[in-house]
Amino acid sequence: MYRSEDFARKLIDSGYDFFTGVPCSIIGNLITNLTNMPDVTYIPAVREDAAVGVASGAYMAGKTPVVLMQNSGLGQCLNTLTSLNLIYKLPCLLLVTWRGFEGKDAPEHLVMGRTCNKLLDTIGIPHHEFNHDNIKVLIDMSYKLVTESKEPVVLFLKKGIID
C-alpha cells in the first residue's frame, strides 16, 4: 500500500499545485496530508461541480489543479465538465475514488461503479486506473496530458491502493 503522504508529494513534485474536492473515506488520509502541507493549497468543496468550478478558476489564475471526489460525484459534475472545461479548454486532474468497483460496496455506489468508464468514454475524457505498480507513471503521464491537451483527465483510485 502506498503512503498517502508520498502520494500527495508525488502529485506536487509532478507539477500539480492546487487541490480541491469533496471528501471520501478512501482518500481521507490524502486530504488530511494535503491540508496540513504548508506549501499546498487545498480548498474543500461541498459539491463536485463546485470543486470543478473552483479548479477552473485556479487554472485561469495560473495553477495546475487536482479535483478529488468519489465516482458518484462524476454524475454531479458532468454538465460542468462538458459545458465549461471541455468547451473552454480548462484542464484539471480528476482524482476519483472508484466506489462500487466490481459490484463491491454499498448499494448506492454500484450503478456508478459499473458505468463511470462508459460515461467518461461518451463525453471524451481520458481515464486510467491506478494499481500498486503504476502510481508514479500515471501521475507523471496525467500531468503531461493535462498541460498539453488542456482538458480534464481522470485517474481512478480503488480502495487499498493508498493508505
Residue pairs with C-beta under 8 A, 6 or more apart in sequence:
1 132
1 160
1 161
1 162
1 163
2 132
2 135
2 161
2 162
2 163
3 162
3 163
4 27
4 29
4 30
4 32
4 33
4 162
4 163
5 29
5 33
7 30
7 135
7 162
8 30
8 33
8 34
8 37
8 40
10 135
10 136
10 139
11 19
11 66
11 93
11 139
12 37
12 39
12 40
14 139
14 140
14 142
14 143
15 64
15 143
15 147
16 64
16 65
16 66
16 93
16 143
17 40
17 41
17 63
17 64
17 65
18 41
18 43
18 55
18 58
18 63
18 64
18 65
18 66
19 34
19 40
19 41
19 42
19 43
19 65
19 66
19 68
20 42
20 43
20 44
20 45
20 51
20 54
20 55
20 58
20 65
20 66
20 67
20 68
21 27
21 31
21 44
21 45
21 48
21 51
21 66
21 67
21 68
21 69
21 95
22 44
22 45
22 46
22 47
22 48
22 51
22 68
22 69
22 70
22 73
23 31
23 44
24 68
24 69
24 70
24 97
24 99
26 70
26 97
26 99
26 157
26 158
26 159
27 68
27 95
27 97
27 157
27 162
29 162
29 163
30 68
30 162
31 42
31 44
31 68
34 40
34 42
35 42
41 58
41 63
43 54
45 51
45 54
47 73
47 76
47 77
48 67
48 69
48 73
48 74
48 76
48 77
49 76
49 77
49 79
49 80
51 67
51 68
51 69
51 77
52 67
52 77
52 80
52 81
52 84
52 85
52 92
52 94
53 80
53 84
54 65
55 65
55 66
55 67
55 90
55 92
56 65
56 84
56 85
56 88
56 90
56 92
58 65
59 65
59 90
59 91
59 92
60 90
64 91
64 143
64 146
64 147
65 92
65 93
66 92
66 93
66 94
66 95
67 92
67 93
67 94
67 95
68 95
68 96
69 77
69 94
69 95
69 96
69 97
70 96
70 97
70 99
70 109
71 96
71 97
71 98
71 99
71 100
71 109
71 112
71 113
71 116
71 156
72 99
72 108
72 109
72 112
73 96
74 94
74 96
74 112
74 116
74 119
74 120
74 154
75 112
75 119
78 119
78 123
81 123
81 125
81 152
82 123
84 90
85 91
85 92
85 151
85 152
86 123
86 124
86 125
86 151
86 152
89 150
89 151
90 150
91 146
91 147
91 149
91 150
91 151
91 152
91 153
92 146
92 152
93 142
93 143
93 146
93 152
93 153
93 154
93 155
94 125
94 152
94 153
94 154
94 155
95 155
95 157
96 116
96 154
96 155
96 156
96 157
97 156
97 157
97 158
97 159
98 113
98 116
98 129
98 156
98 157
98 158
99 105
99 106
99 109
99 112
99 113
100 106
100 109
100 110
100 111
100 112
100 113
100 114
101 113
101 158
101 159
102 113
103 110
103 113
103 114
105 113
116 156
117 127
120 126
120 127
120 154
121 127
125 151
125 152
125 153
125 154
126 145
126 151
126 153
126 154
127 153
127 154
127 155
127 156
128 138
128 141
128 142
128 153
128 154
128 155
128 156
129 155
129 156
129 158
130 138
130 155
130 156
130 157
130 158
130 161
131 161
132 161
135 161
138 155
139 155
142 153
142 155
145 151
145 153
146 152
146 153
